């Protein structure tokens, strides 16, 4: 999708774009609509977690690593230090990325996953690194508590250390194993979808695009 950069929500509707693609793949018989899971990192994590209430009819489970889920709290951190909300590049960047049209509470909560916890129907995985940023860690814990309070299915996973950008092999391996456990929980291995059982998720000495693609294919096929 290409849109003018001054359009507030041009990046915030990534989920809408993903839903269109998923719908096309379902129509073509390439994926099973009953066996889909969405997962993202950082901004992509916000989008994937938002699918838990915005597009739960399409995804059986959703999840995010380092995802902002309490946008009013996130925004307040920057509002306190901003002198001009209408020109502050950080505030404008948050608006553009997350799709709220103004900084008033109602507008921000309208797109904040935590404010919609009661509407979730997809199982949710929230992942954070122990030393990967206090704000993201607190967001994950608050979101998990709110989902639990509403009787929703949620897994909260803390990964040791700080590899927030997944630069190291051990960080990527930990994340892939966490995703594997989550997928297996909601998609038990079967001869049709997982012909080799959990060995399909085995993480070797190299974790690269090929391994990530394998995990993605297991989500969809």
Kinemage of the C-alpha trace (Angstrom):
@kinemage 1
@onewidth
@group {chain A} dominant
@subgroup {mainchain}
@vectorlist {calphas} color= white
{ca unk a 1} P 0.000 0.000 0.000
{ca unk a 2} L 1.303 3.447 -0.928
{ca unk a 3} L -0.228 6.573 0.598
{ca unk a 4} L 0.913 10.108 1.385
{ca unk a 5} L 3.040 10.199 4.518
{ca unk a 6} L 0.868 12.903 6.052
{ca unk a 7} L -2.154 10.604 6.029
{ca unk a 8} L -2.519 9.670 9.751
{ca unk a 9} L -3.327 5.999 9.448
{ca unk a 10} L -1.592 4.829 6.273
{ca unk a 11} L 0.580 2.354 8.203
{ca unk a 12} L -1.981 1.591 10.885
{ca unk a 13} L -4.170 -0.361 8.489
{ca unk a 14} L -1.603 -3.093 7.837
{ca unk a 15} L -4.117 -5.500 9.350
{ca unk a 16} L -6.708 -4.484 6.777
{ca unk a 17} L -4.193 -5.191 4.017
{ca unk a 18} L -3.292 -8.555 5.572
{ca unk a 19} L -6.974 -9.498 5.825
{ca unk a 20} L -7.414 -8.825 2.121
{ca unk a 21} L -4.449 -11.046 1.241
{ca unk a 22} L -5.646 -13.802 3.573
{ca unk a 23} L -9.113 -13.626 2.038
{ca unk a 24} L -7.639 -14.043 -1.455
{ca unk a 25} L -5.569 -17.057 -0.361
{ca unk a 26} L -8.616 -18.648 1.265
{ca unk a 27} L -10.679 -18.079 -1.887
{ca unk a 28} L -7.972 -19.795 -3.934
{ca unk a 29} L -7.926 -22.764 -1.573
{ca unk a 30} L -4.279 -22.225 -0.664
{ca unk a 31} L -4.811 -21.982 3.099
{ca unk a 32} L -7.236 -23.398 5.643
{ca unk a 33} L -9.168 -20.507 7.254
{ca unk a 34} L -9.600 -22.585 10.420
{ca unk a 35} L -5.864 -22.981 10.987
{ca unk a 36} L -4.353 -19.497 10.900
{ca unk a 37} L -2.286 -17.616 13.436
{ca unk a 38} L -0.928 -14.048 13.277
{ca unk a 39} L 2.309 -12.987 14.973
{ca unk a 40} L 4.423 -9.867 14.726
{ca unk a 41} L 7.278 -7.979 16.338
{ca unk a 42} L 7.144 -4.406 17.690
{ca unk a 43} L 4.786 -2.468 15.399
{ca unk a 44} L 3.920 -5.713 13.645
{ca unk a 45} L 3.174 -7.164 17.088
{ca unk a 46} L 0.635 -4.400 17.710
{ca unk a 47} L -0.998 -5.230 14.371
{ca unk a 48} L -1.075 -8.973 15.034
{ca unk a 49} L -2.412 -8.615 18.583
{ca unk a 50} L -5.074 -6.208 17.311
{ca unk a 51} L -6.283 -9.011 15.059
{ca unk a 52} L -7.428 -10.737 18.251
{ca unk a 53} L -10.463 -8.471 18.316
{ca unk a 54} L -10.513 -6.743 14.906
{ca unk a 55} L -10.156 -9.862 12.767
{ca unk a 56} L -10.686 -12.733 15.199
{ca unk a 57} L -12.966 -14.411 12.655
{ca unk a 58} L -9.858 -15.030 10.537
{ca unk a 59} L -7.268 -16.038 13.132
{ca unk a 60} L -7.410 -18.790 15.699
{ca unk a 61} L -4.514 -17.307 17.646
{ca unk a 62} L -2.526 -14.059 17.648
{ca unk a 63} L 0.626 -12.820 19.303
{ca unk a 64} L 3.330 -10.218 19.520
{ca unk a 65} L 6.884 -9.661 20.728
{ca unk a 66} L 7.650 -6.205 22.186
{ca unk a 67} L 4.190 -5.012 21.160
{ca unk a 68} L 2.647 -1.827 22.471
{ca unk a 69} L -0.824 -2.777 23.681
{ca unk a 70} L -1.662 0.116 26.042
{ca unk a 71} L -1.406 3.106 23.710
{ca unk a 72} L -2.688 5.747 26.191
{ca unk a 73} L 0.129 4.801 28.577
{ca unk a 74} L 2.663 4.766 25.737
{ca unk a 75} L 1.541 8.159 24.487
{ca unk a 76} L 1.489 9.750 27.937
{ca unk a 77} L 5.203 9.093 28.256
{ca unk a 78} L 5.851 11.381 25.299
{ca unk a 79} L 3.147 13.937 26.027
{ca unk a 80} L 4.779 14.846 29.319
{ca unk a 81} L 7.971 15.948 27.560
{ca unk a 82} L 6.405 17.466 24.435
{ca unk a 83} L 5.993 21.233 24.096
{ca unk a 84} L 3.980 21.182 20.878
{ca unk a 85} L 1.793 18.117 20.313
{ca unk a 86} L 0.937 19.161 16.770
{ca unk a 87} L 4.581 19.298 15.687
{ca unk a 88} L 6.329 16.816 17.949
{ca unk a 89} L 7.859 14.247 15.535
{ca unk a 90} L 7.566 11.402 18.036
{ca unk a 91} L 3.868 12.038 18.694
{ca unk a 92} L 3.178 12.450 14.976
{ca unk a 93} L 5.068 9.239 14.310
{ca unk a 94} L 2.948 7.346 16.848
{ca unk a 95} L -0.222 8.713 15.267
{ca unk a 96} L 0.925 7.659 11.823
{ca unk a 97} L 1.978 4.166 12.911
{ca unk a 98} L -0.916 3.306 15.179
{ca unk a 99} L -3.797 5.136 13.551
{ca unk a 100} L -5.278 7.396 16.235
{ca unk a 101} L -6.405 10.719 14.785
{ca unk a 102} L -5.881 12.892 17.868
{ca unk a 103} L -4.226 12.621 21.256
{ca unk a 104} L -7.417 12.671 23.319
{ca unk a 105} L -8.052 9.562 25.408
{ca unk a 106} L -11.087 8.298 23.477
{ca unk a 107} L -9.297 8.491 20.132
{ca unk a 108} L -6.228 6.648 21.417
{ca unk a 109} L -8.215 3.974 23.281
{ca unk a 110} L -10.239 3.286 20.139
{ca unk a 111} L -7.169 1.605 18.592
{ca unk a 112} L -5.544 0.304 21.791
{ca unk a 113} L -5.748 -3.522 22.142
{ca unk a 114} L -5.905 -3.426 25.951
{ca unk a 115} L -9.061 -1.296 25.830
{ca unk a 116} L -10.702 -4.047 23.748
{ca unk a 117} L -9.646 -7.022 25.870
{ca unk a 118} L -13.273 -8.050 26.443
{ca unk a 119} L -13.755 -8.362 22.662
{ca unk a 120} L -10.906 -10.838 22.057
{ca unk a 121} L -11.885 -14.285 20.853
{ca unk a 122} L -8.521 -15.489 19.518
{ca unk a 123} L -5.948 -17.013 21.881
{ca unk a 124} L -3.145 -14.534 22.522
{ca unk a 125} L 0.607 -14.915 23.009
{ca unk a 126} L 2.513 -11.995 24.551
{ca unk a 127} L 6.316 -12.255 24.537
{ca unk a 128} L 8.933 -9.908 25.966
{ca unk a 129} L 12.610 -9.987 26.863
{ca unk a 130} L 13.413 -9.596 30.553
{ca unk a 131} L 15.766 -6.688 29.859
{ca unk a 132} L 14.182 -5.558 26.632
{ca unk a 133} L 12.628 -2.272 27.730
{ca unk a 134} L 10.485 -1.479 30.761
{ca unk a 135} L 7.586 -0.001 28.793
{ca unk a 136} L 7.146 -3.037 26.522
{ca unk a 137} L 7.468 -5.406 29.484
{ca unk a 138} L 4.834 -3.565 31.500
{ca unk a 139} L 2.556 -3.399 28.455
{ca unk a 140} L 2.697 -7.170 28.018
{ca unk a 141} L 1.961 -7.844 31.677
{ca unk a 142} L -0.945 -5.381 31.837
{ca unk a 143} L -2.441 -6.776 28.644
{ca unk a 144} L -2.171 -10.334 29.950
{ca unk a 145} L -3.881 -9.367 33.215
{ca unk a 146} L -6.689 -7.614 31.367
{ca unk a 147} L -7.276 -10.603 29.081
{ca unk a 148} L -7.285 -12.968 32.055
{ca unk a 149} L -9.714 -10.702 33.905
{ca unk a 150} L -12.066 -11.052 30.950
{ca unk a 151} L -11.695 -14.827 30.870
{ca unk a 152} L -9.629 -14.916 27.670
{ca unk a 153} L -6.994 -17.456 26.616
{ca unk a 154} L -3.585 -15.793 26.995
{ca unk a 155} L 0.035 -16.939 27.342
{ca unk a 156} L 2.613 -14.516 28.776
{ca unk a 157} L 6.212 -15.543 28.086
{ca unk a 158} L 9.378 -13.887 29.360
{ca unk a 159} L 12.567 -14.609 27.443
{ca unk a 160} L 15.800 -14.143 29.380
{ca unk a 161} L 18.308 -11.439 28.581
{ca unk a 162} L 17.905 -8.641 26.061
{ca unk a 163} L 17.845 -9.441 22.357
{ca unk a 164} L 15.022 -7.121 21.393
{ca unk a 165} L 16.204 -6.927 17.785
{ca unk a 166} L 16.846 -10.681 17.523
{ca unk a 167} L 20.459 -10.101 16.557
{ca unk a 168} L 21.730 -13.235 18.272
{ca unk a 169} L 21.136 -16.877 17.464
{ca unk a 170} L 19.998 -17.790 20.977
{ca unk a 171} L 17.367 -15.017 20.972
{ca unk a 172} L 15.940 -16.134 17.634
{ca unk a 173} L 15.986 -19.762 18.781
{ca unk a 174} L 14.111 -18.903 21.994
{ca unk a 175} L 11.461 -17.052 20.026
{ca unk a 176} L 11.010 -19.843 17.486
{ca unk a 177} L 10.663 -22.433 20.233
{ca unk a 178} L 8.107 -20.236 22.008
{ca unk a 179} L 6.139 -19.889 18.781
{ca unk a 180} L 6.385 -23.630 18.161
{ca unk a 181} L 4.933 -24.396 21.585
{ca unk a 182} L 2.136 -21.896 21.057
{ca unk a 183} L 1.253 -23.200 17.604
{ca unk a 184} L 1.267 -26.805 18.821
{ca unk a 185} L -1.007 -25.840 21.689
{ca unk a 186} L -3.651 -24.543 19.313
{ca unk a 187} L -2.865 -26.738 16.314
{ca unk a 188} L -2.032 -30.191 17.711
{ca unk a 189} L 0.263 -32.154 15.369
{ca unk a 190} L -1.532 -34.346 12.877
{ca unk a 191} L -0.549 -36.489 9.916
{ca unk a 192} L -2.145 -33.968 7.567
{ca unk a 193} L -0.636 -30.735 8.785
{ca unk a 194} L 2.452 -31.855 10.701
{ca unk a 195} L 3.682 -35.042 9.007
{ca unk a 196} L 6.917 -35.022 11.015
{ca unk a 197} L 5.475 -33.791 14.297
{ca unk a 198} L 7.570 -31.446 16.387
{ca unk a 199} L 10.738 -32.137 14.417
{ca unk a 200} L 9.557 -29.638 11.859
{ca unk a 201} L 10.257 -27.029 14.497
{ca unk a 202} L 13.726 -28.256 15.350
{ca unk a 203} L 16.113 -25.317 15.479
{ca unk a 204} L 19.592 -26.117 14.272
{ca unk a 205} L 22.797 -24.126 14.379
{ca unk a 206} L 21.456 -21.660 11.822
{ca unk a 207} L 18.181 -19.804 12.210
{ca unk a 208} L 17.674 -17.818 9.047
{ca unk a 209} L 14.956 -16.825 6.605
{ca unk a 210} L 14.416 -20.451 5.626
{ca unk a 211} L 13.568 -21.470 9.193
{ca unk a 212} L 11.286 -18.456 9.613
{ca unk a 213} L 9.530 -19.332 6.368
{ca unk a 214} L 9.049 -22.900 7.552
{ca unk a 215} L 7.366 -21.651 10.713
{ca unk a 216} L 5.167 -19.308 8.714
{ca unk a 217} L 4.116 -22.111 6.389
{ca unk a 218} L 3.130 -24.249 9.344
{ca unk a 219} L 0.941 -21.390 10.524
{ca unk a 220} L -0.911 -21.216 7.256
{ca unk a 221} L -0.977 -24.535 5.427
